Amino acid sequence: MAVYTDITDDELAEFLARYDIGQVLSFKGIAEGVENSNFLLHTDAGFFILTLYEKRVREGDLPFFLGLMEHLADHGINCPQPVKSRDGQALGRLAGRPAAVVTFLDGMWPRRPEVRHCAALGEALARMHVAGAEFHMTRENALSVAGWTPLFRAAEMRADEVLPGLPVAIAEELSHLERHWPTDLPQGVIHADLFPDNVFFLGDKLSGLIDFYFACNDALVYDLAICLNAWCFEIDASFNITKGMALISAYHRTRALSPAEIAALPTLARGAALRFLLTRLVDWLNVPEGAMVKPKDPIEYVKKLRFHQKVASAREYGLLA
């Protein structure tokens, strides 16, 4: 989440007049994240999130994202729900951009994920994959292997500013992954961005998943690889195998991993690390002037990628026999 686009009081009032969500009491920008402009909206009917879609989000993909949230909620996954206007539309326009109002989820995201958080996430991720099996809309993963080279080209000339030798290291990893990326794994709807700040807890209980704006169709176990990267490393970039074991075991109990998925996990974890290294690198080098946004450090994923490059099997992530 972030704020790239300012909204005037008149624009906001005109937009919200289409909804039955009560009188506005407060309205403020949310600075976390890097993709869309997000605002916390408080009315006398409760709290909502207003999102203006920017940057990598294509307007034609929005019905997929909004429809997926409705589908998952109908199948027992707690996630934000699009609020429809009086004329039944979940999507409108505000300040020249596509915009939507979604319900607010109570909870806090874990700033320092613990083993118990990883176990709860593993179960929730598997439940989401099972629930998504009946969702019939599809969306290609634009940030899979085919999308990484264009990202690299966008940052290649300045990547040395971030870390000397980084362009060569990325080029070599791209070459490796393009040769070895698996293509025959079980497919379905994945979240593709399930970082700790997209998972809410109330006490020890996972209360919901948010931010489905990278969701797409891809290998289900790739989602697990993304979560290993996002949840199971410590601040010093060391991998916490106990967290990895909790995450994988809880997932596997709810949706059993196939032998092919298990064998592919190290390659997929490398790919996930490279994907976030590249998007962070592009964002780090291209923060819009005046944007209320905190770009995330790409070096974090350089360190994670180096760890994955040495992994020989999924056992090193905590997978039990």
N, C-alpha and C positions, 0 to 999 in steps of 0.2 A: 504494500500500500504506500501511497505518497500523494503529494498535491502538485500537479503541473499546471492546472487551469484554475484561475480565480472565477468565482461566481458572484455576480452582483445580487443585492437584495431583491431587486425587481425580477431578475431572471429566475431566482429561486422561488419566489412567490408564484410566478406564472406557471412554472413547472409543477410545483406541488399542488396547485389548484385542481389538477386532474385526479388527485388521489383522495381517498377518504381515510386519512391518517391523523387527523386532528390539527390543532394549532401548534405552530412551531414555537418551542421554548428556547432551544439553543441549537447552534450549528457550528461545527469546527472541523478543520482539516485534520487528517491523520497522517503523520510524517513517516511511518514505517513502510518499508518496501520500496519497489522501484518501477512498478508497471503502470498502474492507473491512478487517477485522482480520486481519493476517497475521503468521505466526510461522515462524521458522526452526527446524526440527526436525532434530536430529542423533541418529541411532540407530547401533547397531553394524552396521546394514545400509547406512548412508550418510546423505545429507542429503535432506530433503523440505521442502516448504512446506505448512503447515496454514493454511487460510483459513476464516474465519467471514464469511458474506455479510451485508452490512448496507446501510443507506441506499438507494441507487437500484436495487440488484440485487433483482429479484423472484424468489422461489423457483421459480415456474413456468418461468423462463427458464434455470435452471441445467442441465437436460438438454441444451439447445441448446449452451451454452458448453462443457460437458464433452464432449459428442459431437463438437463441432467440433474440439477439440484432438486427439481420437483420430483423426478423419478426416484432418486435415492431416498428422499424423505418419505415417499409413499411406500418404500421397501425397508423402512426402519432405520435409516441412517440419518442421524441428527446433523443437519446442515442448514445454512441460510435458505430462505424461500423468497423468490421474487414476489414483490407486492404489485398486484395488477391495478392499473388505473380504472376509473369508472367505466371506460369503454372496453375493458378486458385486455389491455395491452401491458405486457411486462417490460417493454422497451420503449423509451422515448428519446428525445434529444434535448440537450441543455448546453448552453454556451458553445454551440456548434459541434457538439460531440454526442455520440450515443450515450445514453444514461439509463440507469435502473435503480430502483429502491429495493433493498432486500431486508429481511428481518434480521434482528440483532440476536446473537447467541451469547448467553451468559457464560462466564468462565475466564480463566487466565491461561496464557500459554506458558509453558515451562522454560524459564530463562536458562536453567542448568538441568537438562533432562537427566533423570535417574533411571535405574533399571526398571522400576515399576512403570514409569512413563513409556519406556520402550516396549514393554510387554503389552500394555494397553493399546499402543499404536499398532503393533503387529496384528492383534485381533481385529481392530477397527479397519485396518487396511484390507485384510482378507474379506471381512464382511462387506466392505464397499465393492470389492471385485466381484463377489458372488452376486450382490444386488444389481450391479451394472450389467450382468449377463443378459438381462431382458430389456435393456435400453437399446432401441433400434436406430437411433440416429448415430452417425459416425463422423469422426473428424480425424484427419491424418495428423500425425505428430510432426509438425513443421520444425521441431528442434531435435529431431533424431539425426542419424549419421549424415544424411544428405544435406541437412541444414548447417552442419558445423563448419564446412569449408567457407561458405559465404560469411559467416560470423568471423572466422579467422582472418579472411581477407580485409574485413572492415577494420580490424585492429592491428594487423600485422606490422605496419610501418612504424607504429608507436609502442609496440609491446615491450621493446627493450627499455622504455622509460619506467615500466613497472618492475621488470626484473631482467637483468642482462642475460641473454641467451634464451629468453622465453620463446621467441618466434621459432627457433630451431626445434626446441623441445616439443612445442605444440605440433609442428609439421610432422615430426617423427611419430608422435602418438596418433595423429589423424591417419597416417598411412597404415599403422598397425591395426587400428580399429576398423578401417574400411575393408581390410583383408579378412578380418576374423569375426566381424559382427554376426551373431546368430540370426537366422531368419525363419526358423521353423518351430518357434516356441508358442505355447498357448497365448492367444490374443484376447483382448477385451478393453474395456474402458479403464484408463488409469488416471490418477490425479495429476501426476507428473511434477508436483511442486509441494509435496507434503512435508515442509519444514516445520520445526517446532512452533513458529509463530502462526501456523495455519491449523493448529490442533489445540483445542481448549479443554481445560480440566476444571472441575469443581471439586476441590480437595483431591482425593486419590482417584476420582472417577472421571474418565474421559467424557466430556459433555458435548463435543461436536467437532466437525471438520469444516473449514472455511476455504475460500479463495480457490474456486475451481476453474480459473481462467487460463490454465494451461492444460486442462483435461483433454484427453484425446484417446484414440485407439492405438494400442501398442502391446508389446509383450508384457503380460501381467507382472512377471518377476522383475522387469525393469523398474517398476514402481518400488519394489522392495529394495533394489540396489540404490535408488535415490535416497530412500530412508536410511539405509546403512550409512551413507555419506553424511546425511543431515543430522542424525541423532546419535551416532555411536563413536564419534571422535571427541577427544578431550581438547581443552584449550591449547595444549602443547602439541596438537596434531597427532597424538598417539591414539591408536584404535583400542577401544574398550571392548574386549571380547565378551565380557559378561553382558554388556548391553546388546551386543550383536546376537548372542545366544537367546536372550529374552525376546528380542524382536522377531528373529527367525522362527523360534519355537512356537510362539503365540500365533504367528501367521500360519505355520504349517499345521497346527492343530485345527484351524478353522477352514483352511483351504490347502490341501496337501500339494506340496511341490513335486513335480515330476523329476525323474533322473536328469532329463535334458535341461530343465530349468536350474537344477542344482549345479550341473557342470558349467553352465553359462554364467553363473553369478559373478565370478571374478572379472570376466570381460565386460559384463554389463555395469559393474561397479566402476571400472575404469572409464567407460563411456559416460556414466552419470557425472563423474568427477570432471571430465573434460567439458561436458555440456555446460556445467555451472561455472567452470573456469572461464569459458569463452563468453558467456552472457555477462558475467561480472566484469570481465575485461573490457568489453564494449561499453558497458554502462559507466565504468570507472573513467574511461577516456572521453565520455560524451555526456556529461551531466549538463542539462540545459541551464543556462544562466538564470538565476533567480528562482529555480525550482526548489520547493520545500521537500528535499529528498536526501536520504543518506545512502550513498552507494556502498555496496558491500565489497569487501576486500577480495580480489581475485587470488592473492597469494595463499589464502586458506586452502583453496582447491588445488593449487600447485602441490602443496604438501600432501594432501589426501591422495592425489593422483600418484605421487611417488610411492606411497604405501601400497596402493592397489597393484602397481606394476610388479611388485615383488610377491604377490599372493599366488600360490599354486593351486589351491582348491578352496571350496566353500567352507571347509573345516576351519580355516583360519579366520573366518567371520563368526565362528561359534556354532556352526551347524553340527548337531549331534548325529552319530551314526544311526 
